[in-house]
Structures are given as structure tokens and as C-alpha cells.
């Protein structure tokens, strides 16, 4: 690889300690795939956000707190968890700026949900045990996170299918929310056996992929996780 792409990693936030942080496997996945990850700051100024969008080669939207349901026209349900408005604000503004620059994006877990909401979609606020909306799988696994627990179907002739070369893959699962109405700006690329959208492509980008599972946790043991990170980094090379 001629030049290592610099990847902007969206910060996670510890509300109790008032600290930004990031789960190390996100950084490891980028490094092992040939990129250089840098944790982004919380900034509000649109001009500063525009600078970030121009300077970095790709962007990883991480997991974490629930997306504020007010952003998709709902009030908080009994099953909702902590929200982080400062994350929502940063990520919405940065996503829009990155789209203008047409830079590569990889979204993971909350990252996929946030992207769907910003583009006009909705979320199921709590899917765990909700058989009335067709949820039959355990989407919040109790086993170690580096162990895949359920299968998803990959849509043929999609970017994800081209990258993985598989019709079905096994994934891990650590989420209690999921996509409700899919935004018009997204194409579905993978679904669970209980019909939850597990992977999407962002229209208008050469590389814009978001997934519901955590490939960064599977890096050491799963070929498909390595393929996904490698494709993201390759797409981010100038």
C-alpha cells in the first residue's frame, strides 16, 4: 500500500466520567488492515467539521449509546437506554459533511442506526424478546463477543456480496435496537433470519457500508471481518 489512509474514528463517550474514549478493537481492525486511525474530537462548529471531512481519508462510525428517538419522531420507550445528544449532533453533522466530500464510511452497530436516522429512517427502540415484530433471535449475545452466534443472508449483486463472496455468513450480535423503516438513501445488503436489516449500503458513495454486528471483535478469528476492514481501508487510499 503506497500511502496509509488516515481514518477518523468517531468518539465514544463515558457520560459518568465525562470522557471520550474508543473501544480498542476498532483501532486494531483499522491498523491491521493497513490504515492509521485517529480519534476525532467533539466539535460543534460546522466549519471545523467541514475541515475534518476534508482532511481525513475515511471515517468509522462506532457503536455506543442509543440514538435519541426524537431524531426519528418518537418518544423514549421503556426499553430505551442512555442517549448522548452531543454524539448525535457531531455524528449527524459530520456524516452530512462526509457525504459532500464522498469519502468512504464504515458504520458499526449504533453507527448503522445513526446513519439510517440521519437519512430519514426509524429504529425499533427495543427488539429484545419482541416476538410481536418478528424477533426470534437473541440479538444481545451472552457469549464472548469474538464468537459468532447467528446467521445472516447477504443480498447478491451488492457491494457486501462482492467483498465477502458469500451468500450467508455468521456474525456476533450485541444490540437491543435495530432498523425499523429503512431510509431511502440506503440499500439493504444483509438480513438476519428474523428479517432484521443487518447491513446497508449508502447510496452516492463508492464505499459506504454499515453493519449491525461488530466485525472489529471478530478480527482475529473471522475471515469475513478481515475482508470488510481491508476493503474499507483500500477504498480510503488516495
QUILINZI-V651471 format. One record per run of one state. SS is the DSSP state (alpha for helix, beta for strand, coil for the rest). FROM is the first residue (numbers start at 1). LEN is the number of residues. If there is no record, write none. Layout:
ss: [SS & SS]
from: [FROM & FROM]
len: [LEN & LEN]
This chain:
ss: [coil & beta & coil & beta & coil & beta & coil & alpha & coil & beta & coil & alpha & coil & beta & coil & beta & coil & alpha & coil & beta & coil & alpha & coil & beta & coil & alpha & coil & beta & coil & alpha & coil & beta & coil & beta & coil & alpha & coil & beta & coil & beta & coil & beta & coil & beta & coil & beta & coil & beta & coil & alpha & coil & alpha & coil]
from: [1 & 6 & 10 & 12 & 15 & 19 & 22 & 24 & 33 & 36 & 40 & 46 & 56 & 58 & 62 & 66 & 67 & 69 & 73 & 83 & 84 & 85 & 102 & 104 & 109 & 110 & 119 & 123 & 125 & 131 & 134 & 140 & 141 & 150 & 155 & 159 & 165 & 168 & 172 & 174 & 175 & 178 & 180 & 186 & 193 & 197 & 203 & 208 & 212 & 215 & 218 & 223 & 237]
len: [5 & 4 & 2 & 3 & 4 & 3 & 2 & 9 & 3 & 4 & 6 & 10 & 2 & 4 & 4 & 1 & 2 & 4 & 10 & 1 & 1 & 17 & 2 & 5 & 1 & 9 & 4 & 2 & 6 & 3 & 6 & 1 & 9 & 5 & 4 & 6 & 3 & 4 & 2 & 1 & 3 & 2 & 6 & 7 & 4 & 6 & 5 & 4 & 3 & 3 & 5 & 14 & 2]
